[in-house]
């Protein structure tokens, strides 16, 4: 059976760029819709389901970062931000708002394709139940290893695709430090990006966001610890 095509939403006020990206991504096997601004994107999101959103940061009215922050309150659909070439602050702000990755303009369409595929690989897939549930306890939080789900009591904790991928990586190696370089590689970012300070900084931002969801005091983490000189380690109860 052929796998269903992933449905992408491209949100960019530049019609020329939007149309070019739509044509390129359709040629590469995706279903693609377009929106010229945040308002139109909200209308489409109200009636359709998408597998990934590509949002331009600099848009008139509601910008991409503000839209990302608002969408994260109600959905965990992966988000890739398109940022200005030299605006490092925009990239960090976008990750802090809940974006899964960013790509600086100008870029090659092939690079966008690589980033999209990398993000989609991080999206948790349903897994058959094992003989017994494997659960990691993190204080009031529990993580179902087989299902890739995070819970606080009876309430699920919403995770982005990147946060889900980080939990899978750490849960596979509890009480073992994972380096930032290894995390960059395991998250499926472009090959050759390991050792890139910008990519490692992006991982740090995602770790900070994840800590807010599993730690009672994110500034003094008990479970997702920093191991000086080695990286990060998940230390469950």
C-alpha positions, 0 to 999 in steps of 0.5 A: 500500500502506498503511504499517504502524501504528507500535506504541507502548508506554506505561509509567506506573503511573497506570492512568487516565493510561495508559488515556487516552493509549492511547485517544488514540493509538489514535484517532490511528492507532497500535497501543498497548500499556500497562505499569504498571511497568518489570517488565511493560515488560521482559516485553512487550519480551522478546516484542514489537517496538515503534517507540517507548517512552513512559516515566514517570520517576516509577514505583515500583521501577525508575524511567524513567531507570534503565530507559532506561539499561538498555534503551540497552545492548541496543536503540536503540528511540526513547524519550520520557520523561514528567517532573515539571513542575519537575524539570529535573534529571530531564529532563537525566538522562533525555537523558544516559541515552539518551532521545530527548526528554522532555515535562513533565507536565501536558501536552496530549495533542496535544503528546505526539502532536507529540513522538511524530511528530517522534521517529519522523521521525528514525528512519533509513529504509533507503535504496537503495545508491548507485553507490558508498558515501559514507563519512566517516572520523572516525579509527577510526570511519566513517559510511556516509552513504547507510545512516546507519550508524556503524561501528568496524572491523567492529562497528556503533555503536548510535545512538539515533534522535536521534543518527542524525538529528544525524549525517545533519544534520552529514554533509550539511554537513561542515566547516560550522557548524550553529547550536543553533537550527537543530539544534532545528528540524532535529530536528523538535521542536515548531514555535516551540521554536527559541530555547528555552533548554531545547530548546537544552540538550537538543541540547547533551546529545545532542551530548555523547552522540554525541561519546562514540561518535565521539571518542577523547577526548570532552572534547577533540573532534576531529571534532564540534567546537564553533564558538564563537558559531556552533554545532557542526561535523562535521570528518571526516578 
